[in-house]
Amino acid sequence: MRRGILLAYASPAFVVALPTIPVYLHLPTLYGINMGLGLAATGVLLLLARLFDTITDPVIGYVSDRWHLGGLKRKPLIIIGAGLAGWGLVKLLDPPLSADGFYLLVWSLVLYTGWTMVVVPYMAWGAELHTDYDERTRITGWREGFALLGMLTAGGLATYVAETVDAAAAPVAVAWAAVGLGLISVPVLVWIVPEIPSAHTV
């Protein structure tokens, strides 16, 4: 596979991984303590959102395999999901002062649904890009390498913002960084990477 296509496919994994740390580490503190919902109530609401995620994962997988739009099956879901995930991410990590438990639950559902609509077809798409076992391993390695780099970058960016600006601003900065980079990487992914097996090699 040509390096340009490989890079276009792997780079969104960086964006998907960026908000992982803020979502899993900061949401309980943000809503349970700072917003006054209580850690127990916040935990229950986040658990409900994750349980809903166990339903959407196979549903999105089924739709991604069988639903076609203009001859495409992976790209439309990724485009829609990226929009939902970005919207939900910003809403969750930069809530208004009036945010309550209902707000947390709704926007968690939006985020996780969008996340699933991106990740499930994105992962399946990678396995379809080449029929050769070694080349598929190379594709997966690039994708997972970008994902690891995204998590490391999120930690570094959050630490920098917390030390130079304010600790409360750190998750918001990561959220907007993910949205901004997603506005670049997702269109590049959709435009450059084909939804057909590729026999190109370097």
Buried (B, 14 or more C-beta within 10 A) or exposed (E): BEEEBBBBBBBBBBBBBBBBBBBEBBBBBBBBEEBEBEEEBBBBBBEBBEEBBEEBBEEBBEBBEEEEEEEBBBBBBBBBBBBBBBBBBBBBBBBEEEBBBEBBBBBBBBBBBBBBBBBBBBBBBBEBBBEBEEBBEBBBEBBBEBBEBBBBBBBEBBEEBBEEEEEEBBBBBBBBBBBEBBEEBBEBBBEEBEBEEBEBEE
